[in-house]
């Protein structure tokens, strides 16, 4: 198949992807995430026939690693068009954050069936079923029948971007908690006294900042410090 036709194929799939329902929860920060997806597509040249593909997308827990470390990660169960689209995303990582946290994609528990109805009617029925299941990681995607797995990559990219701020916040909170565990009790007590004094006397805020930096704990306390600065 000519290279131009392959590029057209995955862009056609991307532009015809519609996320009917996305997960209500962000991707897990410290564990694996399994998304239960339904991919709906009209059969080409067969009006009134809709293919329902059902399966799971597995994302490993995010890792703060360099692009070089994840560029060779494998995709399990995806076709050539989906791989080409993912290569495009990697090549434009400055604008697209997919895989910057070390996610790997795999498909499992795949099944499909063809039903007779309109695409909208099928989507409405599936949406009702998903609604009643109360599954926070369920997703419904409308797309093309071929190459359909490009839609999964595109959907996953959208959800990674939505989850990224939450993942980063969780990493930062964990880092601060780890730093807190390593901070001697005497230092923590001294810092708390300094905060109380600066709260009562804003002229001491500058001294508080110097104390935090001297003990190397400014990052841990910076939110409280800047709140005090704003109030002061």
N, C-alpha and C positions, 0 to 999 in steps of 0.2 A: 504494500500500500504506500503511495507517495507520502512524503513527509508533510506536504501541505494539507492533505486530506486528514492525516492524524491530528494535526493542530486544530483543524476545523471541528473535528469530532469532539474533542474535549471541551472546547470553548462553547460549542453548541449545547453540550450537556450542562455546563456551568450556567449559561444564561437562561436555561430552561429549568433550573432547579428552584423549587419553592418550598420552603420549610413551613409546613402547615402547623406543626406543633413542635417546639423545641423542649429540651429538658428544663424542668423548673429549678434544678440545682446546678451549680457550677461543677466542673470536673473536680474530683478529689485531689487535694494537694499532697497528702501523705500516703495515699494508697491507690490501688487500681480502680478504674471506673469502667463499668459495663453499661453501655447504652443500648436499650432495646429499641430497634428501629423498624419502621414499616416504610418501604419504598413503593410508591404507586406510580404506574406508568401505563398510558394507553398503548396498545399494540399497534405498531405502524401498519397503515393500510387496512386495518380491521376495525371499523367503527363499533363502539359499544363493548369492546373487550378491554379489560384492565388487568394488568399483571400486578399481583401483590407479592412483594418480596419481604420476608420477615427474618430478622436475625439480630445479632449483637455486635456492637463495635467495642473492642476492648482497648482501653488506653492505660498504659503503665503510668505509675506516678511520675509527676514532673520532676525533672532534675535540672539544676542550674549548671549547665555544661556549655562548652564552646560549640559553635556551629560545626567545626571540624569533627567533633566527637560524634555528632548525630547524623552527619551527611550520608553515612553509609548504613544507617538503620534500615532494616528490611520491612517491607509491607507484606503481610501474609494474607493471601486470599484475594488480592486485588489484581485487576487486569492491566494491560499495557497502557491504555488511555489514562487510567487513574494514576499510574506511575509517572506518566509524562506530565500530568497536571501537578502532581506533588513536586516533581523536579522544577517546574516553573515557580512554585511557591517558595521553594528553597532558594532559588536563584534571586528572588526578590525579597529576601528575609528582612531587609531594612524597613520595608513597608508592610510586610505580612509576618505575623509572629507565630505561625504554625510551626510546631516542633522545637521552638526555642527553649522549651522546658523538658525536652527529652521524651516526648510522647512517641509511642509506637502504635500503629494501627493493625488490628487483625480482625478477621471476620470469623464468627463461630455460630453454630446453631442456625445455619442458613436454610430457608425453605421458601417455596413460591407456589402460587396458585393463580389461575386465570378465572376471572368472574365476568359475567355479562351485566354491564350497567355503565352509567356515565362515570367519568373520573371524579367529578364533584360529589356524586352520590356515594361512591365507595369511600372517598375521603371523609365524608360526614359520618358514615357508619363506623369506620375505624377510629375516628376521633372520639366518638361516644364510648367505644370499648376501652380506649386508653384512659379516658376521663374516669371511668368507673374503676379502673385498676389501681388508681392512686400511685402510679409508678413515677417517681421524680426524675428518672432517667429514660423515660420513653420519648420517642421522637417519630414524627410522621413527615415524610418528604415526598413531594411530587417531583417527577423528573422524566427523562426520556428512557425508553426501553433499552437503548444501546448507544453509548456505553453508560450504563446506569450507575456503576460504582464511582464514577466521577462525582456524582451527586453526593455520595457519602463523604468523599474527601472535602468537597466544598462545604457541606453542612458541618463537618468536624472543624474546619478552619474557622467558621463563624462562631462555633461554640468555644473553641480555644480562646479566641479573642475576647469573648464575653467573660470567660473564666479567668483570664490572665490577671486582671487587677486583684481579684480575690486570692488567687494563688500567691501572688507577690506579697500581699498583706499577710497571709498566713506564714510564709517563709520569714518575713520580717519579725512577726510576733514570736515565732519559735526561736529566732536568733536572739531576740532580746531576753526571752526567758532563759535561754542557755547562758547568756552573759550574766543574767541575774544570779543564777546558781553558782557562777564562778566568782562573784563579787563577795569579798569578805564581809562578815556581818558588821564589823566596825565601820567599814566604809559606807555601807547602806545606812547605818544609824547616823553617821556624820552628814550624809546627803539629805536625809529626811529632816534633820535639825536645820540645815541650811535652807531648805525649801520653806520651812515654817517661818524662819526669820525673814526671808525675802518676801514672803507673802504679807507679813506684817509691816515690812519696811522695804518698799520698792527700790530704794537706793542700794540695796544689797544684791539685786539681781545680777549685776555684773560680776560680783564676787562669787555668786553661785555658779555662773557659767564657767568661771575660771577653775572652781573646785571640781566640777564635773569633768572638765578636760584634763585636769591634773591626774585624776584617778582613772581616766580612760573610759568613762561610763556615759559620756555625753549622748551618744546615740541611743542608749537605753532610755534616758530621761528627756530626750529632746522635745517630745510632745508636751510634757508637763512644763518644761522650761519655757517654750514659746507661748503656751497659754498664759503663763505668768507674765511674760514680756508684754503681751497684748493687753492684759488687765492693768499692768503697771503703767 
